Amino acid sequence: MFPKGRLPEKYDDLHAEWAQLDGFVAGLAESTLAGKKWSPEEIEPYGYAEFRQRLERLEAEHPDIASPYIEAFQHLEDMLELLRAITRNG
């Protein structure tokens, strides 16, 4: 779940990006549990690297408020890594 709180204006669109990423990962997980097989390319979310870089900049610029956002992102990153492992191991 995306943390509640006010983000600096420069980062106020992170919630929308987060929702899109969260929905993508949830859809992948649901389809995987239903037996869908993915190629490695199919499980890489569009804009994932950029989203991660923005969170890293948020952390560098605003360490006082970044921790909940980084922790929440880590959950999605862990899910993606699990899906990557399933894809690699077939």
Buried (B, 14 or more C-beta within 10 A) or exposed (E): EBBEEEBEEEBEEBBEBBEBBBEBBEEBBEBBEEEEEBEEEEBBBEEBEEBBEBBEEBBEEBEEBBEEBBEBBEEBBEBBEEBBEBBEEE
